[in-house]
């Protein structure tokens, strides 16, 4: 009996070692592919929990944006987005881009949607959306919900072309994402449990398009 148990334990250990080696090989292959796409970008292979590792890297003073991939359509995106992306949306100190496969990668992004509520954070989102539009010759739609926290005067000053909707901000932005390549939303700087239920944290899993959640860079002391 002892010999049989020892053999099973040995087999389990070998299987775990093989799985770890496979993960290492996959990670190295993914890193090599990323380096081929962006030769000028430095690369690093870390061991451990992906969300924790990315958050540690994001805490660097030089990090202003974290990009993580996602896939799937709106009905299943909440599961497909995964714990890594959700952890970044809640806890990253910088902006976060949830990237989904574009229909036409060569012309991405052609259509940008930005959420506006009159806040300073939404003004930053509008600025970034317009920079995308200028750089890539994309169209921009500014979308607001009059049923949520909404300062009409400030919102219209930020985006005179504002589209105002009576439905909630999350529903309006998710609907707009169906005909967009990128949705840009501002974050009020909430982290951890405080971020649960925020517009940005709820739009990202449901949107059909990529989503860029803008956070202001921390102020210098």
Secondary structure as UniProt FT lines:
FT   HELIX           2..37
FT   TURN            39..40
FT   HELIX           50..58
FT   TURN            61..62
FT   STRAND          65..69
FT   TURN            74..76
FT   HELIX           77..91
FT   STRAND          95..99
FT   HELIX           105..107
FT   STRAND          111..115
FT   HELIX           120..136
FT   STRAND          139..145
FT   TURN            146..147
FT   HELIX           152..158
FT   TURN            160..161
FT   STRAND          163..165
FT   HELIX           169..177
FT   TURN            178..179
FT   STRAND          182..186
FT   HELIX           192..195
FT   TURN            196..197
FT   HELIX           199..206
FT   STRAND          210..214
//
